[in-house]
Amino acid sequence: DREQAYEKKLALMENASPEALLVKMADRLHNLRTFYPKPGKDTPWTKIQETIALKKTFRNAEEFYPAEYAILSAAIDEAMEQLADKYKRRSILD
C-alpha cells in the first residue's frame, strides 16, 4: 500500500549518504516547481506535507554540505510557499 511504501522510503533515506540527500533535495525542489494536480493523484497539500516531513531527513546533509544544504533548503521553502499561493492557501511555513 502507498503508506507502507512511503514509510519504507523514509527509512531508506535515514541511512542515505549526504550526497544522495542533496540529490533528493534537488529532485524534490523540481517536483514542487513543476507540480500540476491530476484527478485522483496527490494534491498540492499532500506534496507540501510530504516535503515538510522529508526536510527532517534532509538535515542529515547539512553537516557535510552546509552551503549546498542552505541553498536547497531555502529554495524548497520558497517553492512550497509558491505552490501554496498558487492554490490559494495561507502560508505553510508560519
Contacts in CASP RR format, 6 or more apart in sequence:
PFRMAT RR
TARGET T0000
AUTHOR 0000-0000-0000
METHOD contacts of the structure
MODEL  1
DREQAYEKKLALMENASPEALLVKMADRLHNLRTFYPKPGKDTPWTKIQE
TIALKKTFRNAEEFYPAEYAILSAAIDEAMEQLADKYKRRSILD
6 50 0 8 1.000
10 53 0 8 1.000
10 54 0 8 1.000
10 57 0 8 1.000
13 21 0 8 1.000
13 24 0 8 1.000
13 54 0 8 1.000
13 57 0 8 1.000
14 57 0 8 1.000
14 60 0 8 1.000
16 24 0 8 1.000
16 57 0 8 1.000
16 60 0 8 1.000
18 60 0 8 1.000
18 61 0 8 1.000
18 63 0 8 1.000
18 64 0 8 1.000
18 65 0 8 1.000
19 61 0 8 1.000
19 65 0 8 1.000
21 57 0 8 1.000
21 58 0 8 1.000
21 60 0 8 1.000
21 61 0 8 1.000
22 61 0 8 1.000
22 65 0 8 1.000
22 68 0 8 1.000
22 69 0 8 1.000
22 72 0 8 1.000
24 54 0 8 1.000
24 58 0 8 1.000
25 58 0 8 1.000
25 61 0 8 1.000
25 69 0 8 1.000
25 72 0 8 1.000
25 73 0 8 1.000
25 76 0 8 1.000
26 72 0 8 1.000
28 51 0 8 1.000
28 54 0 8 1.000
28 76 0 8 1.000
29 72 0 8 1.000
29 75 0 8 1.000
29 76 0 8 1.000
29 79 0 8 1.000
31 47 0 8 1.000
32 47 0 8 1.000
32 48 0 8 1.000
32 51 0 8 1.000
32 76 0 8 1.000
32 79 0 8 1.000
32 80 0 8 1.000
32 82 0 8 1.000
32 83 0 8 1.000
33 79 0 8 1.000
33 82 0 8 1.000
35 44 0 8 1.000
35 47 0 8 1.000
35 83 0 8 1.000
37 43 0 8 1.000
37 44 0 8 1.000
37 87 0 8 1.000
42 50 0 8 1.000
44 83 0 8 1.000
44 84 0 8 1.000
44 86 0 8 1.000
44 87 0 8 1.000
44 89 0 8 1.000
45 87 0 8 1.000
45 89 0 8 1.000
47 83 0 8 1.000
48 80 0 8 1.000
48 83 0 8 1.000
48 84 0 8 1.000
48 92 0 8 1.000
51 76 0 8 1.000
51 80 0 8 1.000
52 80 0 8 1.000
52 92 0 8 1.000
55 73 0 8 1.000
55 76 0 8 1.000
58 69 0 8 1.000
58 72 0 8 1.000
58 73 0 8 1.000
59 69 0 8 1.000
61 68 0 8 1.000
61 69 0 8 1.000
62 69 0 8 1.000
62 70 0 8 1.000
77 93 0 8 1.000
80 92 0 8 1.000
80 93 0 8 1.000
81 91 0 8 1.000
81 92 0 8 1.000
81 93 0 8 1.000
84 90 0 8 1.000
84 91 0 8 1.000
84 92 0 8 1.000
END
